[in-house]
Amino acid sequence: QVQLVESGGGLVHPGGSLRLSCSASGGIISITRMDWYRQAPGKQRELVATFTSTGNTNYADSVKGRFTISRDNVKNTVYLQMNSLKPEDTAVYYCNAHLAVAGWGTDDYWGQGTQVTVSS
């Protein structure tokens, strides 16, 4: 059974930092792409950062220069280092991964989300 488990969310003051992690498990053969999305209440889910199998990274304009995505292929884990956090960064952050799974094939998977709250 494939699972994406996210952790690292919490409450921080403006200007603070958090490091999110997302670990994939369950007969995974390879990871094509791992991404971070976020969704605030009443708003659409948006792509925050992406890390491809070729090592390319992309960021939303709103987080460029503040967030950094990285990946550990051995641990099947993607990280999101978030610095200089702003109240507008408050949202539920979701991990999304395109995986090749033994006995199944390639598919798109989502984590359960982790809450990030930036408030004074």
C-alpha positions as CSV (number, residue, x, y, z in Angstrom):
1,Q,0.0,0.0,0.0
2,V,1.5,3.3,-1.1
3,Q,1.6,6.1,1.5
4,L,2.9,9.6,1.5
5,V,3.4,10.8,5.1
6,E,4.0,14.5,5.7
7,S,5.4,16.1,8.8
8,G,7.0,19.3,10.1
9,G,4.1,21.7,10.1
10,G,3.2,23.9,13.0
11,L,2.8,27.4,14.3
12,V,5.5,30.0,13.8
13,H,5.9,33.8,14.0
14,P,6.4,35.9,10.9
15,G,10.0,35.7,9.8
16,G,10.4,32.2,11.2
17,S,11.2,28.9,9.5
18,L,9.8,25.5,9.1
19,R,11.1,22.4,7.3
20,L,8.4,20.0,5.9
21,S,9.1,16.5,4.9
22,C,7.2,13.9,2.9
23,S,8.2,10.3,2.8
24,A,6.8,7.8,0.3
25,S,6.6,4.1,1.0
26,G,5.0,1.0,-0.3
27,G,6.8,-1.0,-3.0
28,I,8.1,2.1,-4.8
29,I,10.3,1.5,-7.8
30,S,11.1,5.0,-8.8
31,I,9.9,8.6,-8.4
32,T,9.3,10.7,-11.4
33,R,8.4,13.9,-9.6
34,M,7.6,15.1,-6.1
35,D,5.8,18.4,-5.5
36,W,4.5,20.6,-2.8
37,Y,1.1,22.2,-2.9
38,R,-0.8,24.4,-0.5
39,Q,-4.4,25.3,0.1
40,A,-5.8,28.0,2.4
41,P,-9.4,27.9,3.5
42,G,-11.8,29.0,0.8
43,K,-9.0,29.2,-1.8
44,Q,-7.8,27.0,-4.6
45,R,-4.9,24.6,-4.1
46,E,-1.8,26.0,-5.7
47,L,1.6,24.5,-6.7
48,V,4.4,25.8,-4.4
49,A,7.4,23.9,-5.6
50,T,8.4,20.9,-7.8
51,F,11.4,18.6,-8.0
52,T,11.7,16.4,-11.1
53,S,13.7,13.2,-11.7
54,T,16.2,15.2,-13.7
55,G,16.9,17.5,-10.8
56,N,15.0,20.6,-12.1
57,T,13.2,22.7,-9.5
58,N,10.5,25.3,-9.9
59,Y,8.8,27.6,-7.5
60,A,5.7,29.8,-7.3
61,D,6.6,33.5,-7.6
62,S,5.2,34.1,-4.1
63,V,7.8,31.8,-2.5
64,K,10.9,32.3,-4.7
65,G,14.0,33.2,-2.6
66,R,12.3,32.0,0.6
67,F,11.5,28.3,0.0
68,T,13.8,25.5,-1.1
69,I,12.7,22.1,-2.3
70,S,15.1,19.1,-2.1
71,R,14.9,15.4,-2.4
72,D,16.6,12.3,-1.0
73,N,16.1,9.5,-3.5
74,V,17.4,6.8,-1.2
75,K,14.9,7.7,1.5
76,N,12.1,8.5,-1.1
77,T,11.6,11.8,0.8
78,V,11.1,15.3,-0.4
79,Y,11.7,18.4,1.8
80,L,10.5,21.9,1.8
81,Q,12.6,24.4,3.7
82,M,10.5,27.5,4.4
83,N,12.3,30.6,5.5
84,S,11.1,34.2,6.1
85,L,7.6,33.0,6.6
86,K,4.7,35.4,6.1
87,P,1.1,35.2,7.4
88,E,0.0,34.7,3.8
89,D,1.9,31.4,3.8
90,T,-0.6,30.0,6.2
91,A,-2.2,27.0,4.6
92,V,-2.4,23.2,4.6
93,Y,0.6,21.9,2.7
94,Y,0.3,18.8,0.6
95,C,2.9,16.5,-0.9
96,N,2.2,15.1,-4.4
97,A,4.2,12.4,-6.1
98,H,4.3,10.6,-9.4
99,L,5.4,7.1,-8.5
100,A,6.2,3.8,-10.2
101,V,4.9,1.0,-7.9
102,A,5.8,-2.7,-8.0
103,G,2.8,-4.7,-9.2
104,W,0.8,-1.7,-10.3
105,G,2.5,0.9,-12.5
106,T,2.8,4.6,-12.4
107,D,0.3,6.8,-10.7
108,D,-0.2,10.1,-8.9
109,Y,-0.4,10.1,-5.1
110,W,-1.3,12.7,-2.4
111,G,-0.3,13.1,1.2
112,Q,-2.8,13.9,3.9
113,G,-1.6,17.4,4.4
114,T,0.2,19.3,7.2
115,Q,-1.0,22.6,8.7
116,V,1.4,25.6,8.6
117,T,0.2,28.6,10.5
118,V,2.2,31.9,10.5
119,S,0.9,34.3,13.1
120,S,2.1,36.8,15.6
